[in-house]
Amino acid sequence: MIVPKLLQQIIGGVIGVLTILFLVVIICLRDRIVIAIEVIKSAGRALAGIPLLVMTPFAPQMLAISFMLAWIVATAFMFSLADTYEKDTPYEIKELYTESSGLKNSYGEQYPDKFERLDYDSAITNTFWFHFFMLLWTLQIRTYWLYLVVAGVVADWYFTKRDGDEGPKVRGEADDEPSHRPIWGAFCRSLKHFGSLVFAAFLIATIQFVRWFLRYLERQMHKSNSCVQYCICVLDCCLGCLESCMDCISKRALIITTSA
């Protein structure tokens, strides 16, 4: 019975130390917690003032789905145009489907000595990688464009005057008044910063493309070299961290761009 009591005391001590550390962290971050609460309050007020903002993602999402469907169709067409090469029919099939057996293939014909196959590797090498990169870039442009529009709407609402300290926003055409059509206004402003948006999306898409290419190489190796696969996994993890950092920086830059 002594061991369980000692184990309980150790677990209790560890939990107590973790609780104290958690309280210390909360105390140290109290200013940021207050800022986070105010941000949540402002976000709620912005949604209450512009309720149509909730519906904003639906149109870009439908465009993204339509683009994905078109991309899949184009990909299928691309692979259908891959190079062909002849390959010998396996010996087992030729022995089974002989003229004496009377068995035929699904076309009602005897199996030939050779048959043609599509060389998918040639399609990937020649055109697919550029096609895939354009998919990543376009989807990232869609994501950042939506982010830029929403940030522009919230910035237009936040940095304009209201009727009194807690009153509603005074809508008008002045610089310090929110627009009557804030979503349309933010969309028009986003077109002026489209170059910055595309460049930010290009950086993220490039990192994503490299990560997918590394995964493709790892899949092609078929676990033949564990050391190389380990290095690829480490590199993929580092690129994932870089992608997260670049995404955070790009979003902050887009917020500043649309608020300027």
ABEGO torsion letter per residue (X at the ends): XAAAAAAAAAAAAAAAAAAAAAAAAAAAAAAAAAAAAAAAAAAAAAAAABAAAAAAAAAAAAAAAAAAAAAAAAAAAAAAABBBBBBBBBAAAAAABBAAAGBBBAAGBBBBABBBBBBAAAAAAAAAAAAAAAAAAAAAAAAAAAAAAAAAAAAAAAABBBBEAABBBBBBABAABBBABAAAAAAAAAAAAAAAAAAAAAAAAAAAAAAAAAAAAAAAAGGABAAAAAAAAAAAAAAAAAAAAAAAAAAAAAAAAAAX
